[in-house]
Amino acid sequence: MIDLFFTGIFASIILLWVLGVRGFKIGRIASAMKRHLAVTSVLFWTALIIFAALFIVYFDYFADIHDIDEAVQAAVKHYLIGVNPYEEYVVPRFQGKYAPNVMWTLGPYNYLPIDLFVYVGLHEAIGWLGFPTWFVIANLILSGAAFVVLRKILKTDWIAYAPVAGIVMLFFSFDNASLTLLLMVLSMFAYKRAKWHPGGLAILIMALATLTKVFAGIPLVVLVLYEFQAGIKARSWKRVGETVTASAMGAGIALLLFLPFGITNVLDAAVFFHGSEDLRVGTSVGGTILSEILSGSEYYTMISAAVVFAALVVGMRLKSLNDRALLAIVAFLLVAVKSSLAPLTVAGLFLILRLKELSDERIVTRNARDSDTTNHDLDAAQVESNSLTHMGVR
């Protein structure tokens, strides 16, 4: 059955993207919100306070409807006693979501090694808070850092930005997507602000994001193709070499991290698992649009791969890196085996960056137009002055 909640958020992201690119009234809405910042801020802060209060009151309920916290806890605990969580079936997970009678099964750990190592470190630091509190606090710290860095890119007012960020942080507080989000934001910050090899640094950090959750591989591939294409077009072999070197370094880090657990074990548990209904036996499957339409088809995997590949190829014709990333992640989310909310962080991040980019472009265009008008008026005034002077001389 199609996940209506996931589909609603997904459709809203696509709608905002299309409206923003087409130049509809999103800019006017943003301007109106800035003009009425006090009212906007009160509404956002009220929403955050209500959500935070509900989150605290119903904390146990939120814990019950998630299984990622149990998965991370089990993987960390078993790793610390010497068990390979990518090989042994020690990680609990449930079949279906929000079901009254959840069916629990055991499987290997489904997230990549950097994710495991970071949460092992966080567990050792704040595990004394107890489970699942330590996991929630850890995610709030990670996502909080992500939104601090993102704000540096967006250059927006804290008063309205902070409550929106807080709502998203609480929403994903039971999801280890917080770590992936932080690394993706750091990658984009490096790409826009770093003075030392921004392209290569951004690729390397995005590769680290991919070594937490596999869906971060979508913006990684887009970024690598974008930089490689830009280097070829500009005949900048230095940029091409930097792109290849950063990609190779990311692959080398992945290999080093996979080896202790067994490369095949990690790939089966944390990569192929997310695209195979057979490997997902015993856990939730379905919920996205095309996954439901094509459910049971022997060609499903081939069709899914073709859709994402086509999006990457078509995206190479787009000028904006953010548009390319959005197109690729939208294609991926259409065919995903499971309607997980975590990959929506990729779409949300690049949507925000694209809308910011469009806003900046329109400001530049408007300023250029105003400058041209001013120059035209000055030229006209100068012509008139010269004409009057000439008449006076005569």
C-alpha positions, 0 to 999 in steps of 0.5 A, spaced: 500 500 500 502 506 498 505 510 504 500 517 503 505 520 508 511 519 505 507 521 498 505 527 501 511 530 503 515 527 496 509 531 492 510 537 496 518 537 494 516 536 487 511 542 487 515 547 490 521 545 486 517 546 479 514 552 482 520 555 484 524 554 477 518 556 473 518 563 477 511 563 480 509 566 487 514 563 491 519 569 491 513 573 493 511 569 499 518 569 501 518 576 501 511 577 504 514 572 510 520 577 511 516 583 511 511 580 517 517 577 520 514 577 527 508 574 525 511 568 521 516 567 527 511 567 532 507 562 528 513 557 527 515 558 534 508 556 537 509 550 532 515 548 535 513 548 542 507 544 541 511 539 537 516 539 542 511 538 548 508 532 544 514 529 543 516 529 550 509 527 552 509 521 547 516 520 547 515 512 549 510 512 543 515 515 538 520 510 540 515 504 539 514 506 532 521 506 530 526 501 529 532 504 527 534 506 534 533 498 536 538 497 530 543 502 532 543 500 539 544 492 538 549 494 532 553 498 537 553 493 543 555 487 539 560 491 535 563 492 542 563 485 544 567 483 538 561 481 534 561 482 526 554 486 526 554 485 518 555 478 518 551 475 524 543 476 525 543 480 531 540 487 529 532 487 531 527 490 525 520 490 524 516 488 519 511 494 517 510 500 520 505 503 525 502 496 526 498 494 532 502 487 532 509 488 530 512 482 527 520 483 530 525 479 526 533 479 526 538 481 521 545 484 519 546 491 520 543 495 514 547 502 515 555 503 512 561 503 517 562 510 518 555 510 521 557 504 526 563 507 528 560 514 529 554 511 534 559 507 537 563 513 539 557 517 541 554 511 545 561 511 549 560 518 550 553 519 552 550 512 553 550 513 560 543 517 559 540 510 557 537 507 551 533 510 547 535 517 550 542 517 548 540 515 541 535 521 540 540 526 544 546 524 539 541 525 533 539 532 535 547 534 536 548 531 529 542 535 526 543 541 530 550 542 527 548 540 520 543 546 521 548 551 524 552 550 518 546 550 513 544 557 516 551 559 514 550 557 506 543 560 506 544 567 510 537 567 513 535 570 520 535 566 526 529 568 529 524 564 523 530 559 521 531 556 528 524 553 530 523 550 523 530 547 524 528 545 531 521 541 528 526 537 523 531 535 528 525 532 532 522 529 526 528 525 525 531 524 532 529 517 532 533 516 525 540 516 524 539 520 517 541 526 522 549 524 521 548 523 513 545 530 513 550 533 517 556 530 512 551 532 506 551 539 508 558 540 510 560 537 503 555 543 500 558 548 505 565 546 502 563 546 495 561 553 496 565 556 501 572 552 501 578 556 498 582 550 498 580 545 492 572 546 494 570 541 488 575 535 491 573 536 498 566 536 497 566 530 493 570 527 499 566 529 504 560 527 500 563 520 499 563 520 507 556 521 507 555 515 503 559 511 507 553 512 513 547 511 508 547 508 501 542 514 499 547 519 499 551 516 493 545 519 489 548 526 490 555 523 490 554 521 483 551 527 481 557 531 484 562 527 481 559 528 474 558 535 475 565 536 476 568 532 471 563 535 466 565 542 468 573 540 468 572 537 461 568 543 458 573 548 461 579 544 459 581 544 466 585 538 467 587 540 474 579 540 476 578 533 472 584 530 476 582 533 482 575 530 481 578 523 479 583 523 485 577 525 490 573 519 488 579 514 488 580 517 495 573 516 497 573 509 494 579 507 498 576 509 504 570 505 503 575 499 502 579 500 508 572 500 512 569 494 509 575 490 510 575 488 517 567 486 516 568 483 510 566 486 503 561 482 501 558 482 508 557 489 508 555 490 501 549 485 502 547 488 508 548 495 507 548 496 500 544 491 496 539 490 501 536 497 500 534 495 493 532 488 493 525 485 496 528 478 497 533 481 501 528 485 505 524 479 507 522 480 514 522 487 514 518 493 511 517 493 503 513 498 499 510 504 499 513 508 494 509 509 487 513 505 482 514 500 487 507 498 488 505 499 481 511 494 479 511 490 485 512 482 483 515 484 476 521 480 475 524 486 471 523 491 477 530 492 479 532 493 471 527 498 471 529 502 477 536 502 475 534 504 468 530 510 471 535 513 476 540 512 470 536 516 465 535 521 471 543 522 471 544 522 464 538 527 463 541 531 469 547 532 465 544 537 460 542 542 466 546 547 469 544 547 476 548 542 480 542 542 485 537 541 479 541 535 477 541 532 484 533 533 485 532 530 479 536 524 481 533 523 488 526 524 485 527 518 480 530 514 486 525 515 491 520 514 485 522 507 485 525 505 492 523 499 495 521 502 501 518 509 503 523 511 508 523 518 510 530 518 511 532 519 503 527 525 503 533 529 507 537 529 500 531 532 496 529 537 502 537 539 502 537 540 495 530 543 494 532 549 499 539 550 496 536 551 489 530 556 492 536 560 495 540 559 488 534 562 484 533 567 489 540 570 488 539 569 481 533 574 481 536 579 485 542 579 481 537 580 475 533 585 478 539 589 480 542 589 473 535 591 470 535 597 475 542 599 474 541 599 466 535 603 467 539 608 472 544 608 466 539 609 461 536 615 465 543 618 466 544 618 459 538 621 457 539 626 462 546 627 459 543 628 452 538 633 454 543 637 457 548 637 451 542 639 447 540 645 451 548 647 452 548 646 444 542 651 443 544 656 448 551 656 445 547 657 438 
